[in-house]
């Protein structure tokens, strides 16, 4: 029977998020769906879903591939390092919409921005 180790590992503070939650967060930040991320990596969507729901743990090589596809470091993906300027980086979905708004004629831009302002004010209440 093996002896019990006398050594104890120091605790790790990885925050409140699980690996799966961080994968989902970075995927959404890149403006990708699970299907798009899977296609980008040559995987099936079910595997991405399993990673995000913490049903399956990615192999170390897959962590590297996920980090590359999501444009983050493996340390950020694992929760060892906070993501760079996480709060200051606009969501790519929003950036895409802003670009589409900029392509509209000025009168339509003005009308659309008034509508958006109305929704924002209502959401703040």
Secondary structure, DSSP 8 states (H G I E B T S, - for coil): -----S---------S--HHHHHHHHHHHTT--HHHHHHHHT--HHHHHHHHTTSS---HHHHHHHHHHHTS-HHHHHTSS--TTTTTS--HHHHHHHHHHHHS-HHHHHHHHHHHHHHHHHHH-
